[in-house]
Each structure stands twice: as C-alpha cells, then as structure tokens.
C-alpha cells in the first residue's frame, strides 16, 4: 500500500472564493506564489480533487477561512456551508475546519460548536493578525476554551503578515512567544502552529520544546530554505508533533512534495510527518 498523505492546510480556490478576495491586490496574489503555483486563478473543487489524486493526496483538511473583520477592506470569509458541502460530496477526502472570527463573540463560539457536533468538522482555524490581534488576545480565549471542551485542535497562524490590501495594513503579530500564556493557561489545548512560524522558526521550535501541546505545520515555505532548527526538529524530538501542509492553493502539490523528497527523511519520520500525526491528532477515520 502506498504511503498516506494528509494535507492539513487547504483553502477553497473556486470562483466564489476568489470573488470574496475581490479587494485583494492581484499583484500580491501572484507575487506570493512561485511560477509553479496557481496565483490568482480560480480552481474548482473538482479540479482540487483531481490535483490531489494526481499527487497521491489521501485526504485534506478544508478551511472555512475567516480573515478580516466583516466590512473592512480585504476581508475574506468563506461560508462554512460551502466547506460542509465539499466534505459531504467528497466524504473521506475532505474534512472541515471552522474558521474563527474573534469579533463574532459567543455567536461564533456557538457556530463552532454546531459545525463540530452537528456536521463533523474536525478542528478550528484562526489568523489573529487579520483581526489586529496576537494569538494570546483575551477575545480569543472563549474559542480556545470551546476547542478544549470539544477536544479538537485549533490551527493558529504563526509568522509574519503580508499586505493584502493597502487600505488595511496588517501588523506581524504572530510571533511564537504569544503561544506561551495560552499553553500555560490551557495545557491540554491542542495548538497547531501554521506557516512553520517563519521568520521566527527557532522561537517556534523552542515553544514546542517547552510545551507539548504545540504542534507545527510544515507548510508555506520550503523547509530547505528555513535552516537547520526546523529540519532538526522534524527529524528528531519533534517527530510526533509535525504535520504536513501544502497551504493549497498557495503552492502546488508537485513542488511541495518534491521539496519533501529532498529532505532525506527516514522511514520512521516521513510517515509521521505526511499522515500519521494528522490522523491521530484530528482523529480522522482513515
């Protein structure tokens, strides 16, 4: 049997999703992608599945993305019903992640609970800097508490912020030290740091070393370009807390998997990174 691959970081890229990004600068959408990626082109959900099939991707976690407060320039919020529809149509290939808007308050907490308990979403996802917050902002703690209660992981964007819309400048508030208080306050909350923490890679590795409930998604940036600390983490004591993500459609599976192949990972490490940790953490029925 071929090795399973679970992509824990996938976003919708169809026409509806792209139209929701209408205020984003198209040069930015193209600039943040390499020549091998999709840029600002729309990709249907059927095409996403086709690309997964071609690359040997077993399953993916599909995010009901929420970035930016409703009404502000650059805001992009995906209707979770769209993600739910994809998980039903492609059962066992897509699993839903509920996006978090901290300004939605308790209504947002109830929405998270609904999609997990009633519709089988397997986790949550938040990009705090899009709301002008650090991950340890008090307004996020009700969501963290609900994730803890539901026993689901929450993906938290850790790393720098890009300028998606000049009319809404985003500060880089996602440094890994912001996870410290959360980890102490909720030591059993499963936090999944996305984007490999770039450019604060060493700080993220240190945070994961300090707190066993901090996991790291190896995504967005080529591992070979990020230096030794992350690679050492992957190959040694971080073996049970690493997850694979392509951040689709920011990168194509072809280029990301080629990058992974160049890391010369052992037969012990690679299955953990590519699937096993994700299956265990998210309790995927695979």
N, C-alpha and C positions, 0 to 999 in steps of 0.2 A: 504494500500500500504506500502511495506517495505521501510525503510529509504534509500535514495540515498547515495552512497559513491563515491566520486570523488578523485582519486589519482592524485595529481598534479606533481608527480615526478617519471617518469617511463623511463627506458632506454632499448634499444634493447639488447637482450642477445642471439641472434641466432648465428649460426656458422660464418656468415660473420662478425658480431660484435665482436665475440671472437677472430677471426683471426686478426682483427685490433688491438687487445691488445697483439699481439704476443711477444712484447718486455717487457711486464709487468711480474713481478716475480710471478709465480704461487703460491708460499707460501704466498705471500701478498694477492692474490685474495681469498685464502682460509682463511687467518687469519682475514680479515676484516668482515667475515661472521660468524654467530653463527652456531651451529650444525643444526639449523632449516632452514638455508638458502641454496642458490644454489652454493656457491663457484665458481669455475671456469668452471662449467658445462654449456654447451650451451643449450638454451631453445628456441624452435621455436616460431614464432609469434602466431601460433595456440595454442601452449601449454600455452603461456601467457594469451590468451583469455580464455582458459579452466580454468586456475587458478583464473582469475578474476570472471568467472561465479560461481565457487565453493565458492568463498569468498563473493559473492554478491556485487562486484565492478561494479558500473553502467557505469563508463567511466574513462579514464585515459589520461593524457597529456603526449605524447610521444616525447622525446627529440631527435633532430638530433644533438647528442652530438659532441662537438668540444673541446678537451682538448689537449693542447700542440701545439707548432708551427710545421708546416709541415716540416719533415726532421729530427727532433730531436728525440732522444730515448724516448720511452714511449708515443709518440703521438698517440692519438686515435680520429679520425674524422669520423663520420658517414655521409654517403651520404644522404642529405635531401630527395632525390628521394625515398629512402628506407622507410623513415617515411611517405612520401606522399602516397606511395603505400599502407601502412598499414591503413592510415586514409580513403582511398578510399574503401579498401576491407572490413573494419570494420567501416563503416560510423556510427557515433554516439557513438562509443565505444572508438575510439582513436581520439585525436585532437593534431595537431602538434605544437611543439615548435622549433624555429630555433636557433641552436647553434651559438655562436659568436666567431670568431677568430679575435681579435683586430688587428693582423698583416695583415689581408686581406684588411684593409683600406676601401676606398669608394666602391670597388668591393663587399666587404662584406656587406656594407650598402645597396647596390642595391639588393644583393641576399636576404637579409632580407625582403626588401620591396616586392620583387617578390613573395616570398612564402606566405607572408601575404595577399597581394592584389589579386594575381592570384590563389593561392591554399588554401586559408582559414586557414593558420596557425594562432593560437590564441595568441601567445606570443613569447618571446625570452628567451634565457638561456645562461649564461656565467659563467665560472670558472676562474676568473682572475689570481689566483696564478699559474695556469698551464702555464701562459704566462709571469711569473715573474712580475706581476703587482698587485697593490692594486685596489680595485674596483673604487677608485677615480682617477685613472690614466687618463691623458688627452686623450690618444689614444682610450679610450672607449666612450668618450663623443659624438662623431658622431653617435654611435649606440644608446646611450641613447636619443639623440635628435630625431632620426628616430622613436624610440619606442613612444616617446611623440607625434610626428606628427601622427603616425598611431593609437594612443590611445590603445596601447597594453601593458600589464605588461612585465617586464623583471625579470626573476629569476637570482639572484646573489648568488654564493656560499659564505657563511659567516661562518667562522670557521677555524679549523686547516687543515694542509695539511699532507697527508701521503707520504711515499716513495714508489712510484710505480716502479721506475727503478733507481737503484743506480747510473747509469751514467747520470741521470738528477735529481739532488736533487731539491726538491720543498720547498720553504720557506713558512711559515704560514703567509700570507699577508692579510688574510681575516678578520681582526678584525672589529667589527661593527662601530667603530668610523670613518671608511673610508666612511660610507654612509652619514655622516653629510654634507659634502660640496655638494654632489650630491643632497641631499634633499633640501638644501637651494637654489642651482642654478636652480633646476628643481622641484619645489614644487608639480607639477601635474604629475610627472613621477611615475608610479606605480611600486615600487620596491618590489620584493618578496625575502626575505632572506631565503635561504635553509639551511638544516642541523641544524636548531634550533640555529645556532650561536655557537655551542659547540666548545671550552670550555668557550667562552665569552657570556654566556647566560644572565647574568644580564645586561651586556653592550648592548646587542641586545634589551632586553626588554626596557631599558632606551631610546635607539634610537627610538624605535617605539612609546614610550610615547611622545617623543619630536616632532616626525614628523609623521603626519597622513598618509603619503603616503608610509610608510614602513610596509609591511605585513610579517608574519612569517610562514614558513612551519614547521609543527611539524613532523619531519622525521628523519631518520638515527639512532638516539639514543633513547633508551627507556626514555619516559618522567619521569617515576618514579625515574630514576637514575640521573636526572638532577636537582633535588632540587625544592624548593618552588617557586622561582620567575617566572619560566615559567608556572607552573601549576596555580599560581595565575593570571597570565596574561591571560591564556586560559579561566579561569572561571569567569573573571570579565571584566575589561575595555578593554581587547584585543579581546573580543568576535567577533567583526566584522572584525578582521584583522588576523585571524588564518586560516590555511589551512592544510589539511591532506595530507601526502605523505608517501609512503612506501619505496621510493627510490629503487623500484624493479629493478634488482634482488638482491640488497644488503640485502634485508630481504624478508621473505615470508609473504603473507597476513595473514596467520594463526597466526604467532607470533605478528605481528604489531597490528592486530585487538584485540587480546587477551590483549595486553598492554593497548589499548584504553579503553577496557571494565573495566579494573581495576582502572581507574581514577575517576569513580563515577561521571561522568558529568551529569548535569541537562538536562532535556528535552528542555530547552532553548538553552543551549550551544552546545550540541552534534550535532544537525543538522547543525549548523553554521560551526563547525569545519569540519565535514565529507563531506559536499557538498555545502551548500547554499552560503557560501562566494566565493567558487570557481566558481560556476555558475554565480554569479553576477560580479565578478572581470573579468573573462575571457569571459563573455557574451556567455556562452555555450547554444546552442539551445536544451535544455533538459526540 
